[in-house]
Amino acid sequence: MKVYRDHNIPIEVTLSETFAILLPSIPSAGFEWKADYDIDIIEQIGEQEVTSLSQAIGGEVETKFKFRAKQLGETKIKMKYQRIWETHPFKEKDFTVRARIPKTC
């Protein structure tokens, strides 16, 4: 599974291929990432916290979001970083996803 961190680099996948977006967060401060995407083209298949980035209790972690390309086309996954009780995101990252037909030999 390909893993992406940089929202400036397009995500190139084939139809039905899974991929992940890995982002740092501080859940102990109430911050978390939420994904907004076109459910006709992309399917979220999982989310899990992975590596702790800090030795301190309540420190930064990386959260992995897993997706699958359901349809051909280009779309965006808008990742919003905010506290659950706030209405406006602290920051946003837009990932461009291009789902294409697998190449044949």
N, C-alpha and C positions, 0 to 999 in steps of 0.2 A: 504494500500500500504506500503510495506516495504521500509525503507529509509536506505541507506548505505553511510557512510562517510570514512571508513577505507579501503583503497585499498589492504590491506594485508589479509582481510577476504573475501573468495569467496562468490559471490552472488549466492544463491541457489533458483531457481524459478521453477514453473511448466509452462508448455506450455500455452501461452496466458496470463500469469500473468504479471501485471504491477509492476514496482519497480522504485525507484528514487535514484539518486546519488546527494548528497548535498555537495557542496564545497565552501570554502570561497574565495572571490575575492575583488579586489579594482577597479571597473570599471571607477571611476573618474581619475585614473592614466593610463587608457588605457589598463589595463589588463582584459582579459576575458578567460574563459574556452571554448574549442572546443572539441567535441567528435568525435573520429574516431573509427568505428566499422564495423562489417560484416553485411551488410544490408539484407543478406539472413537469418540471425539468429535473429537479434535484430532490432527493429523499435523504433526510437525516436518519442515520442508522445507529447513532450512539454518541454519548458524551461521557467522558470520564476525566477525573483529575489524574495527572500523571506525575512527573518529576517535581519534587520540591526544589525551588531555586535558592532557598535560604535555609540556613541552619536554625534561624530564630523561630520560635513558636509563633504561629500566625503570620509567617512570612509569605513571600510570593511563591506561587505554584504555576505550572503550565497546565492548561485545560485543553484536552483533545476533543475536537468535534469531528465525527465520522459521517461522510456523505456517500451517496451513490448517484451516478448519472442515470436518470430514467428515460430521458428523451434527448434527441439530437438538438443542438442549438447552442446559443450563447446566452448567458444570464449572469446575474450578480448575486453574491451572497453578502448581505450587509450584516456585519458583526457589530453589535452595539454593547458597549461596556458601561454599565451603570449599576446603581444600587436599586434593589427591587422596589423600594418605596418612592423612588424619584421618577418623574415623568420624562426627563430629558437625559440622554446619554452623556456621560463624561467624555467619551470619545467613540469614534466610529471608524471601521475599516471596511472598505468594499473590495471583495475578491471577485475578479472576473473568472467565470468558468466557461470553457468551450468544450462541449461534448461532441465527438465526431465518431464516424464509423471506423472500426478497427481496420488497419491496413492488412491486405492479404499479400502473400508472396507470389 
